[in-house]
Amino acid sequence: MSIDSVFVHKMWNDKELSKMVEGGVPFPMLSDAGGKVGSVYGVYDEDAGVETRGRFIIDPEGVVQGFEVLTPPVGRNVSESFRQIHAFQHVRNTKGAEATPSGWRPGKVTLKPGPDLVGKVWEVWKTDMAFD
Amino acid sequence: MGEEIKVGCARPTGGPVGETVKSEDNGSVSKEKKEVTSMIRIGKKVPDFSAPAYHQGKFVSVKLSEYLGKWVVLCFYPGDFTFV
């Protein structure tokens, strides 16, 4: 979503983005003239008249599980967004019985919060695992 | 997915859904409202909106609440044809 019109979205997709991604952008490119939606989400920069780099992860109930907002010159890390979505989905599938520690990716150890784990996280999770 | 929209000369627009837009007869009220609406909280429901969109060769209208039941990534960015 940006403040550009759908006409500009079409040109950008057809003339440039479709040369980077085969078949063009697969998802809807939303137009937010005047930043009305961006204002509600807290990402509209009134001084510049544009929206900042906000990214919201919304679960199937319509609940925001996470967001990140960057200023324009720095791009996002898409892999990190996928990692977070996988983690939120895992937590949801276990109905909250498992939590995902720092650096978690699918297949890595999760934590099962409860009385037995208090003070014992150091036994099951090492700081190296945040970085590998 | 959203239904196709007819395109004329006017630029299609959208906006937040479910909010009553009050007239600007009271400046202090509208200012206060703005502060309230600009807060997104994790663990809380997102505000619904509808917006025109370009999708696979068509102009469509998209409403966020149509995606209930699915995971959604909503991305804002500064502008088309910018560099990052």
Backbone of each chain as ProteinMPNN parsed JSONL, in Angstrom:
{"seq_chain_A": "MSIDSVFVHKMWNDKELSKMVEGGVPFPMLSDAGGKVGSVYGVYDEDAGVETRGRFIIDPEGVVQGFEVLTPPVGRNVSESFRQIHAFQHVRNTKGAEATPSGWRPGKVTLKPGPDLVGKVWEVWKTDMAFD", "coords_chain_A": {"N_chain_A": [[0.841, -1.195, 0.0], [0.537, 2.164, -0.89], [0.665, 5.759, -1.338], [0.285, 6.137, -3.959], [-1.658, 6.145, -7.032], [-3.934, 3.613, -8.388], [-3.417, 3.521, -11.047], [-0.775, 4.3, -11.379], [0.353, 2.221, -9.945], [-0.209, 0.138, -11.693], [1.412, 0.811, -13.903], [3.946, 0.705, -12.708], [4.117, -1.974, -11.94], [3.747, -3.265, -14.439], [5.75, -2.202, -16.09], [8.157, -2.268, -14.688], [8.389, -3.898, -12.212], [7.476, -6.398, -13.068], [9.555, -7.207, -14.545], [11.331, -7.999, -12.69], [10.099, -9.914, -11.137], [8.698, -12.854, -12.143], [5.697, -12.841, -13.937], [4.773, -10.715, -12.552], [3.646, -8.661, -9.715], [2.23, -10.722, -7.298], [0.236, -10.24, -5.445], [-2.46, -8.016, -4.285], [-1.912, -4.616, -5.128], [-2.212, -1.982, -3.177], [-3.944, 1.152, -3.021], [-3.687, 4.238, -1.402], [-4.862, 7.012, -1.316], [-4.062, 10.199, -0.124], [-3.26, 9.17, 2.262], [-5.033, 8.094, 4.154], [-5.613, 5.551, 5.28], [-3.06, 4.852, 6.076], [-2.619, 6.786, 8.026], [-4.272, 5.936, 10.089], [-2.962, 3.613, 10.74], [-0.652, 4.615, 11.701], [1.563, 5.153, 10.08], [1.761, 7.156, 8.259], [3.509, 9.825, 6.963], [3.089, 12.995, 7.474], [4.512, 15.331, 6.855], [6.2, 14.666, 4.716], [4.345, 13.614, 3.046], [4.07, 10.975, 2.349], [3.988, 7.36, 2.862], [5.594, 5.553, 5.456], [7.925, 2.75, 5.8], [6.103, 0.486, 6.753], [5.254, -2.65, 8.216], [2.926, -5.088, 8.814], [1.95, -7.93, 10.615], [-0.785, -9.923, 10.481], [-3.101, -11.94, 12.109], [-5.333, -14.855, 11.576], [-7.626, -14.073, 12.946], [-7.685, -11.405, 12.653], [-6.02, -10.019, 14.29], [-3.27, -8.035, 15.26], [-0.109, -9.356, 15.24], [2.496, -8.616, 15.079], [4.604, -5.826, 14.267], [6.631, -3.688, 12.165], [8.413, -0.781, 11.516], [10.126, 1.174, 9.224], [12.302, 3.862, 8.245], [12.329, 5.51, 5.005], [14.929, 5.01, 3.473], [16.009, 2.476, 4.072], [15.715, -0.91, 3.328], [13.484, -3.753, 3.869], [13.834, -6.989, 5.598], [12.885, -9.708, 4.125], [13.054, -12.437, 4.661], [13.145, -12.469, 7.433], [10.597, -11.602, 8.049], [9.12, -13.813, 7.114], [10.155, -15.738, 8.854], [9.143, -14.839, 11.296], [6.386, -15.101, 10.821], [6.171, -17.904, 10.512], [6.878, -18.6, 13.115], [4.829, -17.395, 14.665], [2.705, -18.853, 13.653], [3.388, -21.417, 14.493], [3.239, -21.176, 17.288], [0.548, -20.635, 17.498], [-0.529, -23.02, 16.474], [0.138, -24.778, 18.493], [-1.494, -23.948, 20.397], [-0.495, -22.07, 22.132], [1.038, -23.532, 23.92], [3.684, -23.886, 23.367], [6.59, -21.848, 23.072], [8.618, -19.687, 21.032], [12.014, -19.341, 21.094], [14.598, -16.738, 20.855], [15.914, -16.327, 17.582], [14.695, -18.57, 16.582], [13.771, -21.007, 14.164], [11.7, -22.966, 11.927], [11.799, -26.321, 13.003], [13.767, -26.004, 14.866], [14.603, -25.993, 18.437], [11.883, -25.521, 20.695], [10.389, -23.731, 23.437], [8.716, -24.834, 26.392], [6.736, -23.263, 28.277], [6.361, -23.253, 31.827], [6.074, -24.39, 35.253], [8.26, -26.174, 35.606], [10.212, -25.243, 33.937], [11.196, -22.922, 34.869], [13.994, -21.018, 35.575], [15.534, -22.895, 34.302], [16.024, -22.591, 31.666], [18.55, -22.175, 30.622], [19.556, -24.731, 30.476], [18.321, -25.969, 28.34], [18.457, -24.267, 26.199], [20.807, -22.52, 24.316], [22.87, -19.603, 23.976], [24.173, -19.438, 21.525], [22.302, -20.412, 19.785], [20.722, -18.385, 19.05], [21.917, -17.209, 16.969], [22.618, -18.964, 14.924]], "CA_chain_A": [[0.0, 0.0, 0.0], [1.231, 3.457, -0.901], [-0.259, 6.85, -1.691], [0.155, 6.172, -5.42], [-2.944, 5.68, -7.568], [-3.89, 2.283, -9.008], [-2.872, 3.67, -12.403], [0.685, 4.272, -11.23], [0.671, 0.832, -9.56], [-0.226, -0.677, -12.928], [2.614, 1.115, -14.689], [5.147, 0.224, -12.003], [4.125, -3.428, -12.06], [3.866, -3.738, -15.82], [6.968, -1.725, -16.756], [9.401, -2.522, -13.958], [8.399, -5.033, -11.267], [7.281, -7.657, -13.79], [10.878, -7.596, -15.066], [12.074, -8.556, -11.554], [9.352, -11.076, -10.653], [7.96, -13.407, -13.275], [4.255, -12.751, -13.759], [4.435, -9.481, -11.837], [3.326, -8.747, -8.284], [1.138, -11.684, -7.185], [-0.787, -9.811, -4.474], [-3.024, -6.704, -4.639], [-1.151, -3.397, -4.828], [-3.272, -1.121, -2.656], [-3.764, 2.595, -3.165], [-4.199, 4.956, -0.226], [-4.781, 8.446, -1.619], [-4.176, 11.072, 1.047], [-2.732, 8.503, 3.457], [-6.089, 7.923, 5.166], [-5.413, 4.287, 5.995], [-1.736, 4.961, 6.707], [-2.734, 7.594, 9.242], [-4.868, 5.081, 11.121], [-1.944, 2.631, 11.121], [0.501, 5.304, 12.287], [2.726, 5.118, 9.197], [1.71, 8.24, 7.27], [4.361, 10.962, 7.29], [2.37, 14.163, 6.934], [5.448, 16.318, 6.318], [6.677, 14.223, 3.403], [3.194, 13.236, 2.226], [4.186, 9.572, 1.929], [3.924, 6.387, 3.946], [6.884, 4.954, 5.814], [7.998, 1.326, 5.487], [5.443, -0.278, 7.825], [4.888, -4.034, 7.866], [2.08, -5.614, 9.884], [1.566, -9.339, 10.502], [-2.148, -9.986, 11.011], [-3.468, -13.358, 12.192], [-6.647, -15.137, 10.968], [-8.689, -13.372, 13.677], [-7.567, -9.96, 12.419], [-5.244, -9.448, 15.394], [-1.876, -7.721, 14.904], [0.853, -10.105, 16.048], [3.768, -7.907, 15.091], [4.815, -4.847, 13.198], [7.956, -3.087, 12.049], [8.331, 0.421, 10.68], [11.452, 1.71, 8.902], [12.312, 5.067, 7.418], [12.409, 5.101, 3.592], [16.133, 4.542, 2.754], [16.449, 1.121, 4.421], [14.749, -1.936, 2.946], [13.142, -4.775, 4.856], [14.365, -8.331, 5.431], [11.698, -10.528, 3.901], [13.246, -13.715, 5.353], [12.785, -12.275, 8.833], [9.127, -11.58, 8.13], [8.67, -15.206, 7.003], [10.521, -16.42, 10.098], [8.181, -14.445, 12.326], [5.078, -15.705, 10.514], [6.275, -19.321, 10.881], [6.892, -18.699, 14.575], [3.47, -17.112, 15.163], [1.842, -19.983, 13.265], [3.727, -22.548, 15.36], [2.662, -20.892, 18.611], [-0.907, -20.763, 17.367], [-0.865, -24.447, 16.307], [0.276, -25.467, 19.792], [-2.416, -23.226, 21.283], [0.271, -21.326, 23.136], [1.789, -24.416, 24.82], [5.101, -23.721, 23.069], [7.05, -20.51, 22.697], [9.8, -19.801, 20.178], [13.075, -18.451, 21.597], [15.33, -15.899, 19.907], [16.584, -17.036, 16.492], [13.984, -19.804, 16.211], [13.265, -21.28, 12.824], [11.034, -24.266, 11.955], [12.698, -27.446, 13.233], [14.629, -25.757, 16.026], [13.971, -26.274, 19.729], [10.959, -24.538, 21.255], [10.314, -23.769, 24.898], [7.381, -25.135, 26.9], [6.667, -22.508, 29.534], [5.674, -23.915, 32.938], [6.852, -24.368, 36.498], [9.504, -26.938, 35.511], [11.204, -24.564, 33.094], [11.676, -21.703, 35.526], [15.401, -21.109, 35.966], [16.187, -24.019, 33.606], [16.147, -22.322, 30.228], [19.974, -22.33, 30.251], [19.855, -26.148, 30.222], [17.752, -26.427, 27.063], [18.668, -23.295, 25.12], [22.113, -21.846, 24.409], [22.854, -18.307, 23.276], [24.583, -19.658, 20.123], [21.143, -20.76, 18.974], [20.107, -17.139, 18.578], [22.673, -16.677, 15.816], [22.946, -19.934, 13.86]], "C_chain_A": [[0.872, 1.238, 0.0], [0.215, 4.515, -1.318], [-0.434, 6.966, -3.206], [-1.221, 5.668, -5.868], [-2.792, 4.28, -8.152], [-3.312, 2.357, -10.427], [-1.34, 3.627, -12.363], [1.139, 2.869, -10.815], [0.754, -0.049, -10.814], [1.05, -0.45, -13.742], [3.871, 0.554, -14.025], [5.256, -1.291, -12.127], [4.466, -3.852, -13.488], [5.221, -3.378, -16.441], [8.248, -2.077, -16.005], [9.358, -3.797, -13.112], [8.241, -6.378, -11.974], [8.58, -8.12, -14.457], [11.745, -8.194, -13.958], [11.435, -9.848, -11.066], [8.501, -11.598, -11.801], [6.452, -13.374, -13.0], [3.82, -11.505, -13.007], [4.091, -9.725, -10.38], [2.109, -9.654, -8.099], [-0.009, -11.248, -6.257], [-1.322, -8.428, -4.852], [-2.108, -5.55, -4.222], [-2.177, -2.328, -4.466], [-2.917, 0.354, -2.779], [-4.426, 3.323, -1.999], [-4.031, 6.463, -0.429], [-4.972, 9.27, -0.355], [-3.693, 10.424, 2.33], [-3.762, 8.25, 4.549], [-5.907, 6.65, 5.98], [-4.075, 4.321, 6.742], [-1.775, 5.774, 7.991], [-3.269, 6.75, 10.39], [-3.838, 4.064, 11.634], [-0.667, 3.282, 11.657], [1.731, 5.336, 11.407], [2.708, 6.229, 8.14], [2.539, 9.416, 7.764], [3.752, 12.205, 6.65], [3.316, 15.172, 6.295], [5.898, 15.947, 4.903], [5.523, 13.859, 2.471], [3.266, 11.822, 1.701], [4.079, 8.652, 3.147], [5.298, 5.787, 4.202], [6.784, 3.439, 5.626], [7.433, 0.483, 6.625], [5.061, -1.667, 7.339], [4.165, -4.663, 9.048], [1.759, -7.077, 9.609], [0.237, -9.501, 11.239], [-2.607, -11.44, 10.987], [-4.887, -13.583, 11.653], [-7.832, -14.506, 11.707], [-8.668, -11.864, 13.423], [-6.812, -9.248, 13.528], [-3.803, -9.207, 14.94], [-0.939, -8.496, 15.817], [2.209, -9.423, 16.085], [3.795, -6.835, 14.037], [6.215, -4.266, 13.281], [7.782, -1.867, 11.157], [9.739, 0.981, 10.48], [11.304, 3.013, 8.133], [12.671, 4.667, 5.977], [13.727, 4.523, 3.071], [16.564, 3.103, 3.03], [15.353, 0.1, 4.122], [14.559, -2.985, 4.029], [13.94, -6.05, 4.634], [13.177, -9.284, 5.341], [11.817, -11.882, 4.621], [12.852, -13.604, 6.829], [11.265, -12.208, 9.005], [8.575, -12.999, 8.047], [8.964, -15.968, 8.286], [9.501, -16.095, 11.201], [6.807, -15.076, 12.081], [5.094, -17.186, 10.879], [6.208, -19.487, 12.396], [5.5, -18.438, 15.156], [2.521, -18.262, 14.829], [2.117, -21.191, 14.156], [3.098, -22.369, 16.743], [1.14, -21.102, 18.578], [-1.315, -22.235, 17.258], [-0.748, -25.226, 17.606], [-0.646, -24.84, 20.842], [-1.678, -22.539, 22.444], [1.069, -22.192, 24.099], [3.292, -24.292, 24.59], [5.386, -22.273, 22.699], [8.342, -20.659, 21.912], [10.868, -18.823, 20.652], [13.739, -17.672, 20.47], [16.025, -16.743, 18.845], [15.87, -18.296, 16.037], [13.632, -19.822, 14.728], [12.579, -22.627, 12.884], [12.052, -25.396, 12.095], [13.6, -27.259, 14.442], [13.834, -25.914, 17.325], [13.034, -25.132, 20.149], [11.003, -24.655, 22.772], [8.874, -24.049, 25.311], [7.239, -24.479, 28.274], [5.861, -23.252, 30.6], [6.571, -23.924, 34.146], [8.205, -25.071, 36.376], [10.605, -26.22, 34.742], [11.793, -23.329, 33.783], [13.118, -21.902, 36.001], [16.177, -22.192, 35.244], [16.348, -23.783, 32.108], [17.588, -22.529, 29.774], [20.329, -23.774, 29.934], [19.399, -26.593, 28.825], [18.031, -25.486, 25.898], [19.971, -22.546, 25.355], [22.102, -20.577, 23.563], [23.301, -18.447, 21.807], [23.375, -19.843, 19.215], [20.398, -19.52, 18.479], [20.716, -16.688, 17.256], [22.827, -17.678, 14.67], [21.882, -19.98, 12.774]], "O_chain_A": [[1.817, 1.354, 0.78], [-0.94, 4.206, -1.612], [-1.209, 7.795, -3.682], [-1.861, 4.874, -5.179], [-1.678, 3.811, -8.385], [-2.783, 1.371, -10.94], [-0.702, 2.999, -13.207], [2.175, 2.385, -11.271], [1.664, -0.864, -10.964], [1.682, -1.399, -14.207], [4.746, 0.0, -14.691], [6.332, -1.83, -12.384], [5.347, -4.68, -13.715], [5.774, -4.151, -17.223], [9.312, -2.176, -16.615], [10.201, -4.678, -13.279], [8.804, -7.381, -11.536], [8.696, -9.27, -14.879], [12.769, -8.819, -14.237], [12.13, -10.769, -10.635], [7.683, -10.869, -12.361], [5.995, -13.829, -11.952], [2.623, -11.266, -12.841], [4.223, -10.838, -9.871], [1.058, -9.39, -8.683], [-1.094, -11.829, -6.291], [-0.704, -7.733, -5.659], [-1.598, -5.521, -3.102], [-2.911, -1.834, -5.322], [-1.757, 0.749, -2.659], [-5.578, 3.056, -1.657], [-3.182, 7.101, 0.194], [-5.928, 9.064, 0.393], [-3.711, 11.059, 3.384], [-3.419, 8.196, 5.73], [-6.027, 6.659, 7.205], [-3.976, 3.878, 7.887], [-1.044, 5.483, 8.937], [-2.783, 6.835, 11.518], [-3.843, 3.702, 12.811], [0.283, 2.589, 12.023], [2.84, 5.524, 11.909], [3.542, 6.24, 7.234], [2.3, 9.941, 8.852], [3.883, 12.432, 5.447], [2.963, 15.804, 5.299], [5.967, 16.797, 4.015], [5.697, 13.802, 1.253], [2.605, 11.49, 0.717], [4.079, 9.101, 4.293], [6.066, 5.544, 3.271], [5.713, 2.908, 5.333], [8.179, -0.155, 7.368], [4.607, -1.844, 6.208], [4.715, -4.76, 10.146], [1.346, -7.429, 8.504], [0.138, -9.255, 12.442], [-2.511, -12.101, 9.953], [-5.574, -12.621, 11.31], [-8.926, -14.414, 11.15], [-9.528, -11.134, 13.917], [-6.936, -8.036, 13.699], [-3.191, -10.071, 14.311], [-0.968, -8.315, 17.035], [2.986, -9.628, 17.017], [3.092, -6.92, 13.03], [6.887, -4.339, 14.31], [7.076, -1.927, 10.15], [10.457, 1.232, 11.448], [10.301, 3.236, 7.455], [13.251, 3.603, 5.758], [13.669, 3.592, 2.267], [17.395, 2.56, 2.302], [14.222, 0.221, 4.594], [15.348, -3.095, 4.968], [14.634, -6.194, 3.627], [12.55, -9.619, 6.346], [10.828, -12.413, 5.125], [12.291, -14.539, 7.399], [10.723, -12.703, 9.993], [7.676, -13.363, 8.805], [8.135, -16.747, 8.758], [9.063, -16.979, 11.937], [6.148, -15.529, 13.018], [4.145, -17.681, 11.488], [5.558, -20.403, 12.899], [5.043, -19.171, 16.034], [1.644, -18.603, 15.622], [1.191, -21.909, 14.534], [2.502, -23.296, 17.292], [0.546, -21.663, 19.499], [-2.303, -22.659, 17.857], [-1.449, -26.219, 17.805], [-0.574, -25.171, 22.025], [-2.178, -22.451, 23.565], [1.715, -21.665, 25.004], [4.086, -24.555, 25.493], [4.561, -21.577, 22.106], [9.079, -21.629, 22.092], [10.658, -17.61, 20.617], [13.479, -17.911, 19.29], [16.652, -17.754, 19.163], [16.387, -19.022, 15.188], [13.254, -18.812, 14.134], [12.843, -23.389, 13.814], [13.054, -25.421, 11.381], [14.137, -28.227, 14.981], [12.604, -25.961, 17.332], [13.347, -23.953, 19.984], [11.598, -25.587, 23.312], [7.931, -23.575, 24.677], [7.58, -25.072, 29.298], [4.805, -23.813, 30.308], [7.724, -23.501, 34.063], [9.188, -24.627, 36.968], [11.784, -26.547, 34.877], [12.783, -22.766, 33.315], [13.415, -22.842, 36.739], [17.356, -22.399, 35.531], [16.763, -24.68, 31.373], [17.825, -23.005, 28.664], [21.291, -24.03, 29.209], [20.004, -27.472, 28.21], [17.862, -25.864, 24.739], [20.213, -22.011, 26.437], [21.402, -20.5, 22.554], [22.868, -17.677, 20.949], [23.406, -19.486, 18.038], [19.547, -19.608, 17.593], [20.125, -15.898, 16.519], [23.138, -17.275, 13.549], [22.011, -20.741, 11.815]]}, "seq_chain_B": "MGEEIKVGCARPTGGPVGETVKSEDNGSVSKEKKEVTSMIRIGKKVPDFSAPAYHQGKFVSVKLSEYLGKWVVLCFYPGDFTFV", "coords_chain_B": {"N_chain_B": [[-11.487, -12.625, -2.715], [-11.139, -9.201, -3.838], [-13.811, -7.365, -5.473], [-14.131, -6.439, -8.919], [-13.585, -3.092, -9.988], [-15.173, -0.298, -11.568], [-13.535, 1.941, -13.659], [-13.258, 5.347, -13.982], [-12.625, 8.725, -14.908], [-12.1, 9.828, -12.466], [-9.943, 9.402, -9.733], [-9.864, 6.372, -8.036], [-10.713, 5.948, -4.609], [-10.197, 4.923, -1.161], [-10.563, 3.991, 2.29], [-10.624, 4.07, 5.937], [-12.785, 1.644, 7.462], [-15.951, 1.619, 9.026], [-15.771, 3.755, 10.702], [-17.343, 6.659, 11.908], [-17.415, 9.593, 10.215], [-16.991, 12.662, 11.472], [-18.279, 15.986, 11.181], [-16.315, 18.933, 10.646], [-16.838, 20.719, 12.717], [-15.945, 21.006, 15.253], [-12.916, 21.603, 16.289], [-11.188, 20.618, 18.355], [-12.219, 18.152, 19.069], [-11.844, 16.593, 16.748], [-9.095, 16.533, 16.648], [-8.386, 15.135, 18.92], [-9.52, 12.693, 18.322], [-7.911, 11.892, 16.251], [-5.491, 11.3, 17.516], [-6.213, 9.059, 18.958], [-6.875, 7.215, 16.937], [-4.461, 6.749, 15.707], [-3.021, 4.785, 16.889], [-1.68, 1.621, 16.88], [-1.901, -1.494, 18.296], [-0.096, -4.33, 19.339], [-1.503, -7.582, 19.576], [-4.051, -6.695, 19.559], [-7.108, -6.101, 17.688], [-6.86, -5.204, 14.241], [-7.593, -2.065, 12.6], [-10.223, -2.019, 10.26], [-10.27, -1.582, 6.677], [-11.06, -0.306, 3.404], [-9.79, -0.392, 0.111], [-8.831, 0.759, -3.138], [-7.25, -1.271, -5.627], [-4.56, -2.565, -7.66], [-4.463, -5.575, -9.296], [-3.11, -8.25, -10.8], [-3.623, -7.386, -13.482], [-6.115, -6.212, -13.255], [-8.332, -3.657, -11.952], [-9.351, -3.558, -8.696], [-11.466, -3.678, -5.727], [-10.435, -3.835, -2.446], [-11.044, -5.228, 0.709], [-9.941, -5.302, 3.975], [-11.094, -6.978, 5.914], [-12.115, -9.034, 4.435], [-10.209, -10.905, 4.385], [-10.197, -12.305, 6.718], [-9.532, -15.241, 8.584], [-7.321, -15.916, 7.231], [-3.72, -15.604, 7.214], [-2.232, -12.435, 7.084], [-0.006, -10.218, 5.5], [0.569, -6.928, 5.714], [1.861, -4.34, 3.942], [3.31, -1.16, 3.914], [4.745, 1.42, 1.871], [7.066, 3.959, 0.71], [6.726, 4.874, -2.017], [5.769, 4.222, -5.46], [8.144, 3.46, -7.995], [10.222, 4.472, -6.543], [13.391, 3.782, -5.012], [14.249, 1.757, -3.209]], "CA_chain_B": [[-10.724, -11.488, -3.233], [-11.986, -8.047, -4.082], [-14.555, -7.306, -6.73], [-13.565, -5.497, -9.881], [-14.227, -1.784, -9.941], [-15.185, 0.442, -12.825], [-12.62, 3.064, -13.579], [-13.526, 6.5, -14.822], [-11.532, 9.683, -14.829], [-11.793, 10.102, -11.066], [-9.038, 8.448, -9.11], [-10.585, 5.652, -6.995], [-10.151, 6.096, -3.261], [-10.757, 4.086, -0.107], [-10.338, 4.568, 3.607], [-10.992, 3.224, 7.062], [-14.161, 1.157, 7.475], [-16.611, 1.537, 10.323], [-15.66, 4.984, 11.481], [-18.214, 7.731, 11.473], [-16.624, 10.8, 10.001], [-17.73, 13.81, 11.977], [-17.983, 17.246, 10.496], [-15.193, 19.644, 11.271], [-17.34, 21.879, 13.459], [-15.27, 21.121, 16.534], [-11.513, 21.268, 16.04], [-10.544, 19.867, 19.425], [-12.701, 16.779, 19.026], [-11.212, 15.859, 15.659], [-7.676, 16.356, 16.984], [-8.331, 14.052, 19.911], [-9.861, 11.461, 17.616], [-6.755, 11.521, 15.458], [-4.52, 10.666, 18.398], [-6.702, 7.732, 19.319], [-6.87, 6.291, 15.812], [-3.129, 6.49, 15.169], [-2.329, 3.789, 17.708], [-1.859, 0.201, 16.598], [-1.339, -2.258, 19.411], [0.006, -5.763, 19.095], [-2.46, -8.335, 20.383], [-5.392, -6.105, 19.379], [-7.605, -6.171, 16.315], [-6.48, -4.086, 13.364], [-8.717, -1.337, 12.01], [-10.581, -2.466, 8.907], [-10.272, -0.531, 5.66], [-11.192, -0.765, 2.024], [-8.9, 0.399, -0.739], [-8.7, 0.302, -4.517], [-5.982, -1.967, -5.829], [-4.24, -3.175, -8.95], [-4.136, -6.969, -9.026], [-3.092, -9.156, -11.941], [-4.232, -6.816, -14.677], [-7.437, -5.616, -13.026], [-8.54, -2.751, -10.827], [-10.319, -4.187, -7.791], [-11.617, -3.077, -4.408], [-10.02, -4.815, -1.44], [-11.403, -4.897, 2.087], [-9.087, -6.139, 4.83], [-11.872, -7.991, 6.644], [-12.36, -10.188, 3.554], [-9.105, -11.858, 4.573], [-10.314, -13.005, 8.008], [-9.337, -16.668, 8.355], [-6.002, -16.099, 6.619], [-2.643, -14.73, 7.677], [-2.06, -11.302, 6.168], [1.101, -9.273, 5.682], [0.203, -5.629, 5.142], [3.08, -3.529, 3.812], [3.275, 0.211, 3.392], [6.046, 1.847, 1.368], [6.993, 5.387, 0.363], [6.157, 5.227, -3.312], [6.14, 3.509, -6.678], [9.296, 3.974, -8.749], [11.354, 4.88, -5.711], [14.5, 2.892, -5.348], [14.477, 0.643, -2.291]], "C_chain_B": [[-11.69, -10.392, -3.659], [-12.696, -8.068, -5.419], [-13.968, -6.225, -7.636], [-14.314, -4.176, -9.806], [-14.164, -1.129, -11.308], [-14.315, 1.668, -12.665], [-13.04, 4.159, -14.537], [-12.358, 7.447, -14.738], [-11.145, 9.984, -13.393], [-10.898, 9.001, -10.516], [-9.784, 7.72, -8.006], [-9.906, 5.82, -5.633], [-10.818, 5.126, -2.3], [-10.553, 4.774, 1.222], [-10.752, 3.617, 4.691], [-12.465, 2.84, 6.998], [-14.691, 1.197, 8.897], [-16.475, 2.762, 11.194], [-16.676, 5.996, 10.982], [-17.371, 8.996, 11.373], [-17.456, 11.997, 10.439], [-17.361, 15.059, 11.2], [-16.952, 18.013, 11.314], [-15.67, 20.839, 12.093], [-16.652, 22.045, 14.811], [-13.819, 20.642, 16.389], [-10.892, 20.387, 17.105], [-10.971, 18.399, 19.418], [-11.978, 15.99, 17.949], [-9.725, 15.618, 15.956], [-7.522, 15.179, 17.957], [-8.564, 12.703, 19.237], [-8.654, 10.945, 16.84], [-5.708, 10.799, 16.313], [-4.935, 9.238, 18.733], [-6.535, 6.765, 18.152], [-5.465, 5.963, 15.309], [-2.358, 5.461, 15.989], [-2.696, 2.372, 17.289], [-1.202, -0.541, 17.751], [-1.243, -3.723, 19.032], [-0.933, -6.486, 20.06], [-3.88, -7.794, 20.282], [-5.8, -6.2, 17.913], [-7.158, -4.959, 15.506], [-7.726, -3.36, 12.887], [-8.972, -1.831, 10.578], [-10.48, -1.284, 7.94], [-10.661, -1.151, 4.334], [-10.342, 0.158, 1.164], [-8.943, -0.139, -2.156], [-7.321, -0.328, -4.715], [-5.819, -2.377, -7.279], [-3.802, -4.594, -8.658], [-4.259, -7.788, -10.302], [-3.903, -8.621, -13.122], [-5.582, -6.158, -14.489], [-7.395, -4.599, -11.886], [-9.649, -3.329, -9.966], [-10.434, -3.368, -6.51], [-11.319, -4.144, -3.374], [-10.431, -4.323, -0.06], [-10.619, -5.845, 2.992], [-9.88, -7.273, 5.473], [-12.27, -9.179, 5.762], [-11.306, -11.277, 3.75], [-9.135, -12.528, 5.947], [-10.265, -14.495, 7.743], [-8.008, -16.972, 7.692], [-4.979, -15.213, 7.331], [-2.431, -13.648, 6.629], [-0.779, -10.553, 6.516], [0.711, -7.997, 4.954], [1.447, -4.746, 5.127], [2.771, -2.151, 3.258], [4.67, 0.543, 2.874], [5.923, 3.259, 0.813], [6.434, 5.696, -1.02], [6.63, 4.359, -4.448], [7.32, 4.216, -7.347], [10.344, 4.642, -7.859], [12.294, 3.681, -5.694], [14.664, 1.668, -4.461], [13.307, -0.33, -2.335]], "O_chain_B": [[-12.889, -10.62, -3.817], [-12.246, -8.703, -6.372], [-13.392, -5.24, -7.174], [-15.525, -4.147, -9.587], [-13.246, -1.361, -12.094], [-14.365, 2.349, -11.64], [-13.164, 3.939, -15.741], [-11.222, 7.024, -14.522], [-10.003, 10.353, -13.119], [-11.087, 7.82, -10.808], [-10.302, 8.376, -7.102], [-8.679, 5.831, -5.533], [-11.878, 4.575, -2.596], [-10.39, 5.993, 1.283], [-11.18, 2.495, 4.421], [-13.295, 3.621, 6.534], [-13.988, 0.857, 9.849], [-17.005, 2.803, 12.304], [-16.849, 6.17, 9.776], [-16.709, 9.403, 12.327], [-18.492, 12.3, 9.848], [-16.27, 15.167, 10.638], [-16.755, 17.766, 12.504], [-14.985, 21.859, 12.16], [-16.76, 23.096, 15.443], [-13.542, 19.443, 16.37], [-10.129, 19.48, 16.773], [-10.173, 17.513, 19.725], [-11.546, 14.861, 18.182], [-9.171, 14.597, 15.55], [-6.628, 14.346, 17.81], [-7.899, 11.713, 19.54], [-8.401, 9.742, 16.775], [-5.116, 9.81, 15.881], [-4.105, 8.33, 18.781], [-6.104, 5.628, 18.343], [-5.291, 5.001, 14.561], [-1.155, 5.291, 15.79], [-3.86, 1.974, 17.335], [-0.07, -0.239, 18.13], [-2.181, -4.295, 18.476], [-1.129, -6.063, 21.199], [-4.808, -8.368, 20.852], [-4.964, -6.357, 17.023], [-7.086, -3.842, 16.017], [-8.795, -3.96, 12.779], [-8.039, -2.03, 9.8], [-10.592, -0.128, 8.347], [-10.599, -2.368, 4.16], [-10.198, 1.344, 1.46], [-9.076, -1.345, -2.364], [-6.354, 0.042, -4.049], [-6.79, -2.518, -8.023], [-2.883, -4.813, -7.869], [-5.355, -7.996, -10.822], [-4.753, -9.316, -13.68], [-6.145, -5.608, -15.436], [-6.552, -4.667, -10.992], [-10.757, -3.564, -10.447], [-9.618, -2.488, -6.24], [-11.886, -5.236, -3.42], [-10.203, -3.168, 0.299], [-10.64, -7.059, 2.788], [-9.393, -8.399, 5.565], [-12.709, -10.211, 6.271], [-11.491, -12.421, 3.334], [-8.199, -13.244, 6.304], [-10.879, -14.978, 6.791], [-7.603, -18.131, 7.594], [-5.326, -14.215, 7.962], [-2.449, -13.921, 5.429], [-0.503, -10.288, 7.687], [0.543, -7.988, 3.735], [2.016, -4.442, 6.176], [2.062, -2.005, 2.262], [5.664, 0.014, 3.374], [4.827, 3.711, 0.482], [5.73, 6.693, -1.182], [7.738, 3.824, -4.422], [7.456, 5.436, -7.257], [11.253, 5.303, -8.361], [11.998, 2.661, -6.317], [15.168, 0.642, -4.917], [13.315, -1.338, -1.628]]}, "name": "protein", "num_of_chains": 2, "seq": "MSIDSVFVHKMWNDKELSKMVEGGVPFPMLSDAGGKVGSVYGVYDEDAGVETRGRFIIDPEGVVQGFEVLTPPVGRNVSESFRQIHAFQHVRNTKGAEATPSGWRPGKVTLKPGPDLVGKVWEVWKTDMAFDMGEEIKVGCARPTGGPVGETVKSEDNGSVSKEKKEVTSMIRIGKKVPDFSAPAYHQGKFVSVKLSEYLGKWVVLCFYPGDFTFV"}
